[in-house]
């Protein structure tokens, strides 16, 4: 059984991460947990190595088709990737009133 854990702590001084950055972190973490290289995922997904690297670094906003092509190689469904990335994004609620009991630190586990 494999687990994917994404944690992102954001204090008042830390700049908010963009959604594409959180997506990239999720994809890179999953790829490295599987022991795959950028070249392997690139070849299997049909996404160029350079573009995949830029997605993982949060520099590109990939289409849903590109995200899905990468996700399939990583053994994930598109909705799983989107939920993992969204759950890792800090909430917009003020630090004094966390939304739904969230404290600005997200921890998500995915068991495959």
Protein Blocks (a to p, Z undefined) as FASTA:
>chain_A
ZZddddddddfklccddfklmmmmmmmmmmmmnopafklmmmmnopafklmmmmmnopac
cdfklmmmmmmmnopafklmmmmmmmmpccfbdfklcgehiahiacddddZZ
